[in-house]
Amino acid sequence: MEDRIQNILKKADQAAGKTTNIPSNLTDIIRLRAQRKHTTNAVFVTLFVSVPLAILGTWFLADRPTQIAHQDVKIETIQHKVSQLEKSTETTLALIDKILDREERLRRIDELEAKVAKMDDSLNQVRLEFDKTAFILVNNANRMYDELDMKRPAIEEYKRIISLYPQSRWAEVAKQKLLEIKNEKNRKGDLL
């Protein structure tokens, strides 16, 4: 490796020519040779880049009028395509907006349907509790009348059930029971 470095340095010295100012220590010598190498490399790079650029520049300038004509046609074609794409994009965006609006409406409908379902469940629960309460009251009135011989409070309880729960089936049961009591009193009155 050191031999290669020495050979490179020797070639660089030969390419640079003799120097009149030779430094006294080794680091200055190495630094000077590195500077020469750098300068040589920069010259080669500059030549390597500038010559092809000059050739390309000449060719480009010679062919420029036909390129400009072709570019004008290409620009018009591209502008036309861009115009078509803009129209297509506007149409697509309008369609996307409609779809998003529809999706939002469907989402809101789903939310409302879920709320209604919860309300229906709650309403059904209230109805069940309502029905259960009416049943308990009818059952208690029946016990008062049949088992406890509390005829007048039982009749009042039946009337109360009819007024509190007029649309329930237990109101119909209470009405039926009151009718039976009335018929029973009429029969007993006939017997006496």
C-alpha positions in Angstrom: 0.0 0.0 0.0 2.8 2.4 0.9 4.5 1.6 -2.5 1.4 2.6 -4.3 1.2 5.9 -2.3 4.8 6.6 -3.1 4.3 5.9 -6.8 1.3 8.2 -6.9 3.2 10.9 -5.1 6.1 10.5 -7.6 3.8 10.8 -10.6 2.2 13.8 -9.1 5.6 15.4 -8.5 6.5 14.7 -12.1 3.2 16.1 -13.4 3.5 19.2 -11.3 7.1 19.9 -12.2 9.9 21.0 -10.0 9.3 23.4 -7.1 11.7 25.9 -5.9 10.4 26.0 -2.4 11.1 22.6 -0.7 9.9 22.3 2.8 12.2 21.0 5.5 10.0 18.6 7.4 8.1 15.5 6.1 4.6 16.7 7.0 5.0 19.8 4.9 6.2 17.7 2.0 3.2 15.3 2.3 0.8 18.3 2.6 2.4 19.9 -0.5 2.1 16.7 -2.5 -1.5 16.3 -1.5 -2.2 19.8 -2.6 -0.6 19.1 -6.0 -2.6 15.9 -6.3 -5.8 17.7 -5.4 -5.1 20.4 -8.0 -4.3 17.8 -10.7 -7.5 15.9 -9.9 -9.5 19.1 -10.0 -8.1 19.9 -13.5 -9.0 16.4 -14.8 -12.5 16.6 -13.3 -13.0 20.0 -14.8 -11.9 18.8 -18.2 -13.9 15.6 -17.9 -17.1 17.5 -17.1 -16.7 20.6 -19.3 -15.9 18.9 -22.6 -19.0 16.7 -22.7 -21.1 19.7 -21.5 -19.7 21.8 -24.3 -20.6 19.1 -26.8 -24.1 18.6 -25.4 -24.6 22.4 -25.3 -23.7 22.7 -29.0 -25.9 19.8 -30.0 -28.8 21.2 -27.9 -28.6 24.6 -29.4 -28.4 23.3 -32.9 -31.5 21.2 -32.3 -33.4 23.8 -30.3 -35.9 25.1 -32.9 -37.3 21.7 -33.6 -37.4 20.9 -29.9 -39.3 24.1 -29.2 -41.9 23.2 -31.8 -42.3 19.7 -30.4 -42.5 21.1 -26.9 -45.2 23.6 -27.9 -47.3 20.7 -29.2 -46.6 18.6 -26.1 -47.5 21.6 -23.9 -50.9 22.0 -25.6 -51.5 18.3 -25.4 -50.6 18.2 -21.7 -52.8 21.3 -21.0 -55.7 19.6 -22.7 -55.1 16.4 -20.7 -54.9 18.5 -17.5 -58.1 20.2 -18.4 -59.8 16.8 -18.9 -58.4 15.6 -15.6 -59.6 18.7 -13.8 -63.2 18.1 -15.1 -62.9 14.4 -14.2 -61.6 15.3 -10.8 -64.5 17.7 -10.2 -67.0 15.1 -11.2 -65.3 12.5 -8.9 -65.2 14.9 -6.0 -68.9 15.8 -6.4 -69.7 12.0 -6.4 -67.5 11.5 -3.4 -69.3 14.3 -1.6 -72.6 12.7 -2.4 -71.4 9.4 -1.2 -70.1 10.9 2.1 -73.3 12.8 2.7 -75.3 9.5 2.1 -73.0 7.6 4.4 -73.4 10.3 7.1 -77.2 10.2 6.7 -77.1 6.4 7.0 -74.9 6.6 10.1 -77.4 9.0 11.7 -80.3 6.8 10.8 -78.5 3.8 12.3 -77.9 5.8 15.5 -81.5 6.9 15.7 -82.7 3.4 15.1 -80.5 2.2 17.9 -81.9 4.9 20.2 -85.5 3.9 19.2 -84.7 0.3 19.9 -83.5 1.2 23.3 -86.6 3.3 23.9 -88.7 0.4 22.7 -87.0 -1.9 25.2 -87.5 0.7 28.0 -91.1 1.1 27.0 -91.7 -2.6 27.0 -90.1 -2.8 30.4 -92.4 -0.1 31.7 -95.4 -1.9 30.1 -94.4 -5.1 31.8 -94.0 -3.3 35.2 -97.3 -1.6 34.6 -99.0 -4.9 33.8 -97.3 -6.6 36.7 -98.5 -3.8 39.1 -102.1 -4.1 37.8 -102.0 -7.9 38.2 -100.8 -7.6 41.8 -103.6 -5.1 42.6 -106.2 -7.4 41.0 -104.8 -10.3 42.9 -104.9 -8.4 46.2 -108.5 -7.2 45.6 -109.5 -10.9 44.9 -107.9 -12.0 48.1 -109.6 -9.2 50.0 -113.0 -10.1 48.6 -112.7 -13.9 48.5 -110.4 -14.8 51.5 -110.5 -11.9 53.9 -114.2 -11.0 53.5 -113.3 -7.3 53.0 -116.0 -6.7 50.4 -116.3 -2.9 50.4 -112.4 -2.3 50.2 -112.1 -4.9 47.5 -114.8 -3.2 45.4 -113.0 0.1 45.8 -109.7 -1.5 44.8 -111.4 -2.9 41.6 -112.7 0.6 40.8 -109.2 2.0 41.4 -107.6 -0.5 39.0 -110.1 0.4 36.3 -109.3 4.1 36.7 -105.5 3.7 37.0 -105.1 1.0 34.2 -108.1 1.6 31.9 -106.4 0.1 28.8 -104.9 -3.0 30.5 -106.3 -6.5 30.5 -106.4 -6.3 34.3 -109.0 -3.4 34.1 -111.1 -5.8 32.1 -110.6 -8.5 34.8 -111.6 -5.9 37.5 -114.7 -4.9 35.5 -115.7 -8.6 35.1 -115.2 -9.1 38.8 -117.4 -6.1 39.7 -120.1 -7.4 37.3 -119.9 -10.8 39.0 -120.3 -9.1 42.4 -123.3 -7.0 41.2 -124.9 -10.2 39.7 -124.2 -12.0 43.0 -125.8 -9.2 45.0 -128.9 -9.3 42.7 -129.2 -13.1 43.1 -128.9 -12.8 46.8 -131.4 -10.0 46.8 -133.8 -12.3 44.8 -133.2 -15.1 47.2 -134.0 -12.9 50.2 
